[in-house]
Amino acid sequence: MHAADNSSTDSHFIHSAESFTDAREAPYHDVPIQPATADRLKDFGTLVPDFESASIVRMTWPKPTGWRPMTKGSGNQHAILESDYRIHWKGDLLYGDNIGVGGIAEGFILGRSISDDENEGRKCLLVRDTNYHPDGGQIFFSKSRRPFVLLLAPAVGDDIKLEDFTAFWFDGSMGFNIAPNVWHQAPLTPDDIMMFSNKQSSVFACVEMDSVTEFGKFFRVPLSL
């Protein structure tokens, strides 16, 4: 696979409605879905029974030049950000609002339903954007304890493939602590609105992949088992 040319690409261009205009007519990759269990999720992170007591991993800041090592215990003391994360539908588009992170709190598009029929259309979501955080982990915990889906792929680096991704269905009784460098999207749901407790590094380093630009396909992600 050739690396994507990001030289002329706004990293948030895929969060516009125009980026999903032709989604239903475009090719797609069907993502398999599995129930979320500790064993199935061992390569992606850990289940979280209690949000307040759970902690994220903070990665040591990279040192790209020179021969002197980082001082032991330094470079991983960035603050932990806790905030609400809102997932909600507007028509046939699913939005995410990371309320605690500046610049994207106004909402960004996670995907488009497969039809305009609310009951049938919300069975699957057409998604094109995934990302990972090299600075630390991230916890999502459903405040309503309602079911949700996470689209995940292992921390294999930048040479990611569509086939690396799996959708995991959570019954809402537990949240999930996504490990650093694990590819993911925000929680997905057929519900009109869901609120999550969110915990992550305040640095919010983010590496994105657009499946349409790189592979010519959307992800088609089931929203239930």
C-alpha positions in Angstrom: 0.0 0.0 0.0 1.2 3.4 -0.8 1.2 6.1 1.9 -1.5 8.7 1.5 -0.4 12.1 0.1 -1.6 14.5 2.8 0.3 17.5 1.4 -2.9 19.2 0.1 -5.4 17.6 2.4 -7.2 19.3 5.3 -7.2 16.6 8.0 -10.8 17.5 9.0 -12.2 17.8 5.4 -14.0 14.5 5.8 -16.0 16.0 8.7 -18.2 18.0 6.2 -21.6 16.8 4.9 -20.3 17.1 1.3 -17.8 14.3 2.0 -20.7 11.9 2.5 -23.0 13.0 -0.4 -22.3 10.0 -2.6 -21.6 7.5 0.3 -24.6 5.3 -0.5 -23.6 4.8 -4.1 -19.9 4.4 -3.4 -18.0 1.0 -2.9 -17.8 -0.1 0.7 -16.0 -2.6 2.9 -18.2 -4.7 5.2 -16.8 -4.6 8.7 -17.4 -7.8 10.8 -19.0 -7.3 14.2 -18.4 -9.2 17.4 -19.6 -8.9 21.0 -17.2 -7.0 23.2 -15.4 -9.4 25.6 -12.1 -9.1 27.4 -10.5 -11.8 25.4 -11.6 -10.4 22.0 -10.4 -6.9 23.0 -7.0 -7.9 24.5 -5.1 -6.4 21.5 -7.1 -3.1 21.6 -7.3 -2.1 25.3 -9.3 -3.0 28.4 -12.9 -3.0 29.6 -13.7 -0.3 32.2 -16.3 -1.2 34.9 -15.8 2.2 36.7 -14.9 5.4 34.8 -13.7 7.4 37.8 -11.1 4.9 39.0 -9.8 4.1 35.5 -6.6 5.6 34.2 -5.1 6.0 30.8 -1.6 5.3 29.6 0.4 8.4 28.9 3.2 7.9 26.3 6.6 9.4 26.7 7.1 12.3 24.4 9.3 11.2 21.4 12.8 12.6 21.0 13.6 12.8 17.3 17.2 14.1 17.3 20.4 13.9 19.3 22.1 11.1 21.2 21.2 12.1 24.8 18.3 10.1 26.2 15.1 11.5 27.8 15.4 12.1 31.5 13.8 9.2 33.3 10.2 10.0 34.4 9.9 13.0 32.0 8.0 13.5 28.8 4.8 11.7 30.0 3.4 14.1 32.5 0.8 15.8 30.2 -2.5 16.5 31.9 -5.5 14.1 31.8 -8.6 15.7 30.2 -12.0 14.6 31.4 -15.1 15.8 29.6 -18.4 14.8 28.1 -18.5 13.3 24.6 -21.9 13.6 22.8 -22.9 11.3 19.9 -26.1 12.4 18.1 -28.0 12.2 14.9 -29.0 15.1 12.6 -31.2 13.6 9.8 -29.1 10.8 8.2 -25.8 11.9 9.6 -24.2 10.9 12.9 -22.2 13.6 14.7 -19.7 13.5 17.5 -19.0 16.4 19.9 -15.8 16.1 21.9 -16.8 18.9 24.3 -13.5 19.1 26.1 -11.2 19.4 23.1 -11.0 22.8 21.4 -11.6 23.1 17.7 -13.9 20.1 17.3 -16.4 20.7 20.1 -18.9 22.1 17.6 -19.3 18.6 16.2 -17.9 16.5 13.4 -19.5 13.9 11.2 -18.9 10.3 12.1 -20.9 8.7 9.2 -24.1 8.5 7.2 -26.9 6.0 7.5 -27.4 3.5 4.7 -30.9 4.9 3.9 -33.3 7.7 4.8 -35.6 5.3 6.6 -34.8 5.8 10.3 -35.4 2.2 11.3 -33.7 0.5 8.4 -31.1 3.1 7.8 -29.6 3.0 11.2 -28.8 -0.7 11.0 -25.4 0.2 9.4 -23.3 3.4 9.2 -21.0 4.4 6.3 -17.8 5.7 7.8 -14.5 6.9 6.2 -12.4 8.4 9.0 -10.4 6.6 11.7 -7.5 7.7 13.8 -5.0 6.8 16.6 -3.5 8.7 19.4 0.3 8.3 19.9 0.3 10.4 23.1 -1.9 8.2 25.2 -5.0 6.1 25.6 -8.7 7.2 25.6 -11.7 6.0 27.7 -15.3 6.0 26.5 -18.0 5.2 29.1 -21.7 5.4 28.3 -23.5 7.5 30.9 -26.9 5.9 30.1 -25.4 2.4 30.0 -27.0 2.0 26.6 -25.3 -0.3 23.9 -22.8 1.2 21.5 -20.3 0.1 18.9 -16.6 0.8 18.6 -14.7 0.4 15.3 -11.2 -0.7 16.1 -7.9 -2.0 14.5 -4.7 -3.0 16.3 -1.7 -0.7 16.8 0.0 -1.9 13.6 1.3 1.5 12.6 0.5 3.7 9.6 0.3 0.8 7.0 -3.2 0.0 8.0 -5.6 -2.1 5.8 -9.4 -2.1 5.8 -9.4 -5.8 6.7 -7.6 -4.9 10.0 -10.8 -3.4 11.4 -13.5 -5.0 13.5 -16.6 -3.6 15.0 -17.2 -4.5 18.7 -20.7 -4.3 20.2 -20.8 -3.2 23.9 -24.0 -3.8 25.9 -23.3 -0.5 27.8 -22.5 -2.1 31.2 -18.8 -1.3 30.8 -16.8 1.3 29.0 -13.6 0.8 27.1 -10.0 2.0 27.6 -8.5 2.3 24.1 -4.7 1.7 24.2 -2.3 4.2 22.7 -1.8 3.8 18.9 -4.9 1.7 18.4 -7.0 2.7 15.4 -10.5 3.8 16.3 -13.5 5.9 15.7 -15.7 7.6 18.3 -18.6 5.4 19.7 -21.3 4.7 17.2 -25.0 4.2 18.0 -28.5 4.0 16.4 -29.9 6.0 19.4 -30.9 9.6 18.7 -28.4 10.8 21.3 -25.9 9.3 23.7 -23.6 10.9 26.2 -20.3 9.5 27.1 -17.7 10.2 29.8 -14.4 10.8 28.0 -10.9 10.6 29.4 -7.7 11.3 27.4 -4.4 13.1 27.2 -4.8 16.9 26.9 -2.2 16.8 24.1 -4.7 15.1 21.8 -2.1 14.0 19.2 -4.1 12.5 16.4 -3.1 10.5 13.2 -5.9 10.1 10.7 -6.8 7.7 7.9 -9.5 8.4 5.3 -10.6 5.1 3.7 -12.1 6.7 0.6 -8.9 8.7 -0.3 -6.6 5.8 0.4 -8.7 2.7 -0.6 -11.6 4.1 -2.6 -14.1 2.6 -0.2 -16.2 3.5 2.8 -16.5 1.3 5.9 -20.0 -0.2 6.3 -20.2 -0.7 10.1 -23.1 -2.6 11.7 -24.7 -0.8 14.6 -26.1 -4.0 16.3 -25.3 -7.7 16.4 
